[in-house]
Each structure stands twice: as C-alpha cells, then as structure tokens.
Amino acid sequence: MNAAGPLAPAATLRAEALHVSLDGHSVLHGVSFALRPGWTAIVGPNGAGKSTLLRALAGLLTPASGRVFLDERPLSEWGSAARARRIAWLAQQGEASGDLSVREVVMLGRLPHLGLFDSPGAGDHAAVDAALEATGCAGWQQRRLPELSGGERQRVLLARALCVGAPVLLLDEPTTHLDPPHQVAVVRLLQRLAAAGTVVVSVLHDLPLALQAERLLVLQGGRVHADATSASAEAHAALVGVFGGAVSIERVNGRLTTVPVL
C-alpha cells in the first residue's frame, strides 16, 4: 500500500544520452541514468537543467536526441492514458483553478483511471481519502480553492498527484510555500513512499531536505556531476563543487545537512 491506495506494479525509469533544447538553447547535454524504486533528489544551482530534466522524464518535453524509457519501453511509445497511470507529476508552479473543493481537486488524480465520463467508485474515493490523510488535508477537504493559502494549496496539489497511485512520482519543488513542520512531513511521506516501492524523483533547492533522500543526482550546466547515495563522499564533493564552495556538508544530530561557508 502507498499513501493513496494499492500500488501499481514496480516501475523503472531511465534516461539514455538525453539532449534537450529550449528556445534554441541546449539545456541538457547527454544525460544518462537509471531509476528504480527509492527516492532520488535532483539538485544543482539555478539554471542547471533540473526542472527541464524532470519535464523530459514526465514526457512533457520532447528531447532533441536520446530517449526516456519507462519500464524499458520508450516513453514516446506509451499512450497518454497508460503513461498517466504509471507516472504522476507535480509541477513547480502547480495549477488548479476554479471554485472546486479540496476533495474535488484531489479526485482529479483519478482521471487516468476513470476517463472523463466514468463515475468514481469506492476504490477511487478510498484513494482520495488516503491522499488527503497523507498530506494533512482531510480536516478541511470541503474548503474551496480560493480560500486556501499557498502552502495549503501546495499540499492539495501533492495529494492530487498521490491520488493517481502511480509507481513513478515526479515532483518539482514539492515543499514550495510549506512551513518547516510541513516540509518535514513531506520528507517523511516521500521516504515512506520510496520504502513501499515507489520511484520518487524530486527537484529540491533546499539542500538539507534533499540530503534526506537515498540518492542524489547532482546537475550543473545540463550535465550530471554525480549520481550517488546522499551519504557518499562523491555526492558531497559534487555538491560543494557545483555550488562553488559556498556550502559544506556536515552531520548534525545524526542527520546530514548543509552549512553556508561565509
């Protein structure tokens, strides 16, 4: 079980020599790596290509060359509905509009399973209940979107992604607008999802939070500078390097964190 109901069969996601250009400018340069169940955090300085990479993994950008493979099948060969059942996506500036209730927004995560015309069944409502509970939204699920703060809205959009019940979860800055207690809650949720067999991939600017992932993919200039466990010397050296020595990696109260070098 994951936070939103029964988990689909385990998935793999792989990038092979991925080149992506935006507006005529090359952003990713031959990026290759393979992902399996667990939590991977993509980190790097501004302009490193983190969000572009995540969008390419989601199938939202067409690479100039190279390919993304979902379950060892080219992502381009998947139909949109089948892909949406296998990959759930949370954008950096996640959108939800209209005068919908929180519960109605989260139920939109069931569309890949229902289509546009089927009515939700007991299993769909159970998935919504689980996602609301996992993100701490259950107590105000009847509130309307315009009534929510930025942090509350972010938690609702995360619940919508969880409600898909997909084995791959791609999250671009999932802790945006969240206060520290809710950031910690999201980290613990991602750790639980990863332990249950989900492929969790998150872009995070907050390095102390990213260090709680099992694995780091360190980017700079559209290239991978390290692909290693978050506790490894390789990952730490790459982090210090891509941020120009402005941070150091230390262990505080048993947990890895970054400390600014002034």
C-alpha positions as a Markdown table, in Angstrom:
| # | Residue | x | y | z |
|---|---|---|---|---|
| 1 | Met | 0.0 | 0.0 | 0.0 |
| 2 | Asn | 1.2 | 3.5 | -0.7 |
| 3 | Ala | -0.3 | 6.8 | 0.7 |
| 4 | Ala | -3.1 | 6.7 | -1.8 |
| 5 | Gly | -4.1 | 3.1 | -2.1 |
| 6 | Pro | -2.8 | -0.1 | -3.7 |
| 7 | Leu | 0.5 | 0.5 | -5.5 |
| 8 | Ala | 0.7 | -0.4 | -9.2 |
| 9 | Pro | 3.5 | -2.9 | -10.2 |
| 10 | Ala | 7.0 | -1.6 | -9.6 |
| 11 | Ala | 8.4 | 0.6 | -12.3 |
| 12 | Thr | 11.8 | 1.7 | -13.8 |
| 13 | Leu | 12.6 | 5.0 | -15.5 |
| 14 | Arg | 15.8 | 5.5 | -17.5 |
| 15 | Ala | 17.3 | 8.4 | -19.5 |
| 16 | Glu | 19.7 | 7.5 | -22.2 |
| 17 | Ala | 22.0 | 10.2 | -23.7 |
| 18 | Leu | 19.3 | 12.8 | -23.3 |
| 19 | His | 19.8 | 16.1 | -25.1 |
| 20 | Val | 17.1 | 18.8 | -24.6 |
| 21 | Ser | 16.9 | 22.3 | -26.1 |
| 22 | Leu | 14.6 | 25.1 | -25.2 |
| 23 | Asp | 14.1 | 28.1 | -27.5 |
| 24 | Gly | 17.1 | 27.1 | -29.5 |
| 25 | His | 19.4 | 26.8 | -26.5 |
| 26 | Ser | 20.8 | 23.5 | -25.4 |
| 27 | Val | 19.8 | 22.8 | -21.8 |
| 28 | Leu | 20.7 | 19.1 | -21.2 |
| 29 | His | 23.8 | 17.5 | -22.7 |
| 30 | Gly | 23.8 | 13.7 | -22.9 |
| 31 | Val | 22.2 | 12.9 | -19.6 |
| 32 | Ser | 22.0 | 9.2 | -18.7 |
| 33 | Phe | 20.9 | 7.4 | -15.6 |
| 34 | Ala | 18.5 | 4.7 | -14.4 |
| 35 | Leu | 16.0 | 4.9 | -11.6 |
| 36 | Arg | 14.4 | 2.2 | -9.6 |
| 37 | Pro | 12.1 | 2.2 | -6.5 |
| 38 | Gly | 13.5 | 4.7 | -3.9 |
| 39 | Trp | 13.8 | 8.4 | -3.5 |
| 40 | Thr | 16.2 | 10.4 | -5.7 |
| 41 | Ala | 16.6 | 14.2 | -5.3 |
| 42 | Ile | 17.8 | 16.2 | -8.3 |
| 43 | Val | 19.9 | 19.1 | -7.1 |
| 44 | Gly | 22.2 | 21.8 | -8.5 |
| 45 | Pro | 22.5 | 25.6 | -8.9 |
| 46 | Asn | 20.0 | 27.7 | -10.8 |
| 47 | Gly | 20.0 | 27.0 | -14.5 |
| 48 | Ala | 21.4 | 23.5 | -14.1 |
| 49 | Gly | 18.5 | 22.0 | -16.0 |
| 50 | Lys | 16.8 | 20.3 | -13.1 |
| 51 | Ser | 13.2 | 21.2 | -14.0 |
| 52 | Thr | 13.9 | 20.6 | -17.7 |
| 53 | Leu | 15.1 | 17.1 | -16.9 |
| 54 | Leu | 12.1 | 16.3 | -14.8 |
| 55 | Arg | 9.7 | 17.5 | -17.5 |
| 56 | Ala | 11.6 | 15.3 | -20.0 |
| 57 | Leu | 11.2 | 12.3 | -17.7 |
| 58 | Ala | 7.4 | 13.1 | -17.5 |
| 59 | Gly | 7.1 | 13.1 | -21.3 |
| 60 | Leu | 6.2 | 16.8 | -21.3 |
| 61 | Leu | 9.3 | 17.8 | -23.4 |
| 62 | Thr | 10.5 | 16.1 | -26.5 |
| 63 | Pro | 14.3 | 15.6 | -26.4 |
| 64 | Ala | 16.4 | 16.7 | -29.4 |
| 65 | Ser | 18.1 | 13.4 | -29.1 |
| 66 | Gly | 18.3 | 10.5 | -26.7 |
| 67 | Arg | 15.4 | 8.7 | -25.1 |
| 68 | Val | 13.5 | 8.2 | -21.9 |
| 69 | Phe | 12.4 | 4.6 | -21.1 |
| 70 | Leu | 9.5 | 3.7 | -18.8 |
| 71 | Asp | 9.7 | 0.0 | -17.8 |
| 72 | Glu | 12.3 | -0.4 | -20.5 |
| 73 | Arg | 9.9 | 0.7 | -23.2 |
| 74 | Pro | 10.5 | 4.1 | -24.9 |
| 75 | Leu | 8.3 | 6.7 | -23.3 |
| 76 | Ser | 7.3 | 8.0 | -26.7 |
| 77 | Glu | 5.6 | 4.7 | -27.4 |
| 78 | Trp | 3.3 | 4.9 | -24.4 |
| 79 | Gly | -0.3 | 6.2 | -24.9 |
| 80 | Ser | -1.1 | 9.2 | -22.8 |
| 81 | Ala | -3.6 | 7.4 | -20.6 |
| 82 | Ala | -1.3 | 4.5 | -19.9 |
| 83 | Arg | 1.6 | 6.8 | -19.2 |
| 84 | Ala | -0.6 | 8.9 | -16.8 |
| 85 | Arg | -1.4 | 5.8 | -14.8 |
| 86 | Arg | 2.3 | 5.0 | -14.4 |
| 87 | Ile | 3.8 | 8.5 | -13.9 |
| 88 | Ala | 2.3 | 11.1 | -11.6 |
| 89 | Trp | 3.5 | 14.7 | -11.9 |
| 90 | Leu | 3.6 | 17.8 | -9.7 |
| 91 | Ala | 4.8 | 20.9 | -11.5 |
| 92 | Gln | 6.9 | 23.6 | -9.8 |
| 93 | Gln | 4.1 | 26.1 | -10.2 |
| 94 | Gly | 1.3 | 23.6 | -9.9 |
| 95 | Glu | -2.0 | 24.8 | -11.1 |
| 96 | Ala | -5.6 | 24.2 | -10.0 |
| 97 | Ser | -8.3 | 26.7 | -10.8 |
| 98 | Gly | -12.0 | 27.3 | -10.4 |
| 99 | Asp | -14.2 | 27.1 | -7.4 |
| 100 | Leu | -13.6 | 23.4 | -6.7 |
| 101 | Ser | -13.4 | 21.9 | -3.3 |
| 102 | Val | -10.2 | 20.4 | -2.0 |
| 103 | Arg | -11.7 | 16.9 | -2.3 |
| 104 | Glu | -12.8 | 17.6 | -5.9 |
| 105 | Val | -9.3 | 18.7 | -6.9 |
| 106 | Val | -7.7 | 15.6 | -5.4 |
| 107 | Met | -10.3 | 13.4 | -7.2 |
| 108 | Leu | -8.9 | 14.8 | -10.4 |
| 109 | Gly | -5.9 | 12.5 | -9.8 |
| 110 | Arg | -8.2 | 9.5 | -10.6 |
| 111 | Leu | -8.9 | 10.7 | -14.2 |
| 112 | Pro | -6.2 | 8.4 | -15.7 |
| 113 | His | -8.1 | 5.5 | -14.3 |
| 114 | Leu | -11.7 | 6.8 | -14.8 |
| 115 | Gly | -11.5 | 8.8 | -18.0 |
| 116 | Leu | -13.8 | 11.8 | -18.5 |
| 117 | Phe | -17.2 | 10.1 | -18.1 |
| 118 | Asp | -17.0 | 7.3 | -15.6 |
| 119 | Ser | -18.2 | 8.0 | -12.1 |
| 120 | Pro | -15.8 | 7.4 | -9.2 |
| 121 | Gly | -16.2 | 4.1 | -7.3 |
| 122 | Ala | -15.4 | 3.0 | -3.8 |
| 123 | Gly | -11.8 | 2.4 | -4.7 |
| 124 | Asp | -11.4 | 5.9 | -6.1 |
| 125 | His | -12.9 | 7.5 | -3.0 |
| 126 | Ala | -10.6 | 5.4 | -0.8 |
| 127 | Ala | -7.6 | 6.7 | -2.8 |
| 128 | Val | -8.8 | 10.3 | -2.3 |
| 129 | Asp | -9.2 | 9.6 | 1.5 |
| 130 | Ala | -5.7 | 8.2 | 1.7 |
| 131 | Ala | -4.1 | 11.0 | -0.2 |
| 132 | Leu | -5.9 | 13.7 | 1.9 |
| 133 | Glu | -4.9 | 12.0 | 5.1 |
| 134 | Ala | -1.3 | 11.6 | 3.9 |
| 135 | Thr | -0.9 | 15.3 | 3.2 |
| 136 | Gly | -2.8 | 16.6 | 6.2 |
| 137 | Cys | -5.7 | 17.9 | 4.1 |
| 138 | Ala | -8.5 | 15.7 | 5.4 |
| 139 | Gly | -9.8 | 18.1 | 8.0 |
| 140 | Trp | -10.6 | 20.8 | 5.5 |
| 141 | Gln | -11.4 | 18.8 | 2.4 |
| 142 | Gln | -14.6 | 20.7 | 1.7 |
| 143 | Arg | -13.0 | 24.1 | 1.6 |
| 144 | Arg | -12.8 | 25.8 | -1.8 |
| 145 | Leu | -9.5 | 26.6 | -3.6 |
| 146 | Pro | -9.8 | 30.4 | -3.4 |
| 147 | Glu | -9.9 | 30.1 | 0.4 |
| 148 | Leu | -6.5 | 28.3 | 0.7 |
| 149 | Ser | -3.1 | 29.7 | 1.5 |
| 150 | Gly | -0.2 | 29.0 | -0.8 |
| 151 | Gly | 1.1 | 26.2 | 1.5 |
| 152 | Glu | -2.4 | 24.6 | 1.8 |
| 153 | Arg | -2.8 | 24.7 | -2.0 |
| 154 | Gln | 0.6 | 23.0 | -2.4 |
| 155 | Arg | -0.4 | 20.2 | -0.1 |
| 156 | Val | -3.7 | 19.7 | -2.1 |
| 157 | Leu | -1.7 | 19.5 | -5.4 |
| 158 | Leu | 0.6 | 17.0 | -3.8 |
| 159 | Ala | -2.4 | 15.0 | -2.7 |
| 160 | Arg | -3.8 | 15.1 | -6.3 |
| 161 | Ala | -0.5 | 13.6 | -7.5 |
| 162 | Leu | -0.5 | 10.9 | -4.8 |
| 163 | Cys | -4.1 | 10.0 | -5.6 |
| 164 | Val | -3.1 | 8.7 | -9.0 |
| 165 | Gly | -1.5 | 5.7 | -7.2 |
| 166 | Ala | 1.3 | 5.7 | -9.9 |
| 167 | Pro | 4.5 | 3.8 | -9.3 |
| 168 | Val | 6.5 | 6.8 | -10.5 |
| 169 | Leu | 6.2 | 10.1 | -8.8 |
| 170 | Leu | 7.9 | 13.2 | -10.3 |
| 171 | Leu | 7.8 | 16.3 | -8.0 |
| 172 | Asp | 9.2 | 19.7 | -8.9 |
| 173 | Glu | 9.8 | 21.6 | -5.7 |
| 174 | Pro | 7.2 | 19.8 | -3.6 |
| 175 | Thr | 8.0 | 21.8 | -0.5 |
| 176 | Thr | 7.4 | 25.2 | -2.1 |
| 177 | His | 5.3 | 27.5 | 0.3 |
| 178 | Leu | 5.4 | 25.0 | 3.1 |
| 179 | Asp | 6.5 | 25.9 | 6.6 |
| 180 | Pro | 9.1 | 23.7 | 8.4 |
| 181 | Pro | 6.8 | 21.3 | 10.1 |
| 182 | His | 5.0 | 20.5 | 6.8 |
| 183 | Gln | 8.4 | 20.3 | 4.9 |
| 184 | Val | 9.4 | 17.6 | 7.4 |
| 185 | Ala | 6.1 | 15.9 | 6.9 |
| 186 | Val | 6.6 | 15.8 | 3.1 |
| 187 | Val | 10.1 | 14.4 | 3.5 |
| 188 | Arg | 8.8 | 11.6 | 5.8 |
| 189 | Leu | 6.0 | 10.9 | 3.3 |
| 190 | Leu | 8.4 | 10.6 | 0.4 |
| 191 | Gln | 10.6 | 8.3 | 2.5 |
| 192 | Arg | 7.6 | 6.1 | 3.2 |
| 193 | Leu | 6.5 | 6.0 | -0.5 |
| 194 | Ala | 10.0 | 5.1 | -1.5 |
| 195 | Ala | 10.2 | 2.3 | 1.1 |
| 196 | Ala | 6.9 | 1.0 | -0.2 |
| 197 | Gly | 8.3 | 0.6 | -3.8 |
| 198 | Thr | 7.6 | 4.0 | -5.5 |
| 199 | Val | 10.1 | 5.6 | -7.8 |
| 200 | Val | 10.2 | 9.1 | -6.2 |
| 201 | Val | 12.1 | 11.8 | -8.1 |
| 202 | Ser | 12.1 | 15.3 | -6.7 |
| 203 | Val | 13.8 | 18.6 | -7.7 |
| 204 | Leu | 14.7 | 20.4 | -4.5 |
| 205 | His | 16.5 | 23.7 | -3.9 |
| 206 | Asp | 16.6 | 23.1 | -0.2 |
| 207 | Leu | 19.7 | 21.0 | 0.2 |
| 208 | Pro | 19.2 | 19.9 | 3.8 |
| 209 | Leu | 15.9 | 18.4 | 2.7 |
| 210 | Ala | 17.4 | 16.9 | -0.4 |
| 211 | Leu | 20.1 | 15.1 | 1.7 |
| 212 | Gln | 17.3 | 13.1 | 3.3 |
| 213 | Ala | 16.8 | 11.3 | 0.0 |
| 214 | Glu | 18.5 | 8.0 | -0.6 |
| 215 | Arg | 20.2 | 9.2 | -3.7 |
| 216 | Leu | 21.4 | 12.5 | -5.3 |
| 217 | Leu | 21.6 | 13.4 | -8.9 |
| 218 | Val | 23.8 | 16.5 | -9.0 |
| 219 | Leu | 23.5 | 18.6 | -12.1 |
| 220 | Gln | 25.4 | 21.6 | -13.3 |
| 221 | Gly | 25.3 | 23.1 | -16.8 |
| 222 | Gly | 22.9 | 20.4 | -18.0 |
| 223 | Arg | 25.3 | 17.6 | -17.2 |
| 224 | Val | 25.4 | 15.0 | -14.4 |
| 225 | His | 28.3 | 15.7 | -12.0 |
| 226 | Ala | 27.4 | 12.9 | -9.6 |
| 227 | Asp | 24.9 | 10.1 | -9.3 |
| 228 | Ala | 25.4 | 8.6 | -5.9 |
| 229 | Thr | 23.9 | 7.9 | -2.5 |
| 230 | Ser | 23.3 | 11.0 | -0.4 |
| 231 | Ala | 25.8 | 9.9 | 2.3 |
| 232 | Ser | 28.6 | 9.3 | -0.2 |
| 233 | Ala | 31.8 | 11.3 | -0.4 |
| 234 | Glu | 31.2 | 11.5 | -4.2 |
| 235 | Ala | 27.8 | 13.3 | -3.8 |
| 236 | His | 29.2 | 15.6 | -1.1 |
| 237 | Ala | 32.2 | 16.6 | -3.2 |
| 238 | Ala | 30.0 | 17.3 | -6.2 |
| 239 | Leu | 27.6 | 19.4 | -4.1 |
| 240 | Val | 30.4 | 21.5 | -2.8 |
| 241 | Gly | 31.9 | 21.8 | -6.3 |
| 242 | Val | 28.7 | 22.8 | -8.2 |
| 243 | Phe | 27.9 | 25.5 | -5.6 |
| 244 | Gly | 31.4 | 26.9 | -5.8 |
| 245 | Gly | 32.4 | 26.0 | -2.2 |
| 246 | Ala | 29.6 | 28.1 | -0.7 |
| 247 | Val | 28.3 | 25.1 | 1.3 |
| 248 | Ser | 29.8 | 22.4 | 3.4 |
| 249 | Ile | 28.2 | 19.0 | 4.3 |
| 250 | Glu | 28.0 | 18.2 | 8.0 |
| 251 | Arg | 26.2 | 15.8 | 10.2 |
| 252 | Val | 24.1 | 17.5 | 12.9 |
| 253 | Asn | 22.1 | 15.4 | 15.4 |
| 254 | Gly | 22.7 | 12.3 | 13.3 |
| 255 | Arg | 21.4 | 13.8 | 10.1 |
| 256 | Leu | 23.3 | 15.2 | 7.1 |
| 257 | Thr | 22.8 | 18.9 | 6.4 |
| 258 | Thr | 24.5 | 21.8 | 4.6 |
| 259 | Val | 26.1 | 24.7 | 6.2 |
| 260 | Pro | 26.8 | 28.0 | 4.4 |
| 261 | Val | 30.5 | 28.9 | 4.1 |
| 262 | Leu | 30.8 | 32.6 | 4.7 |
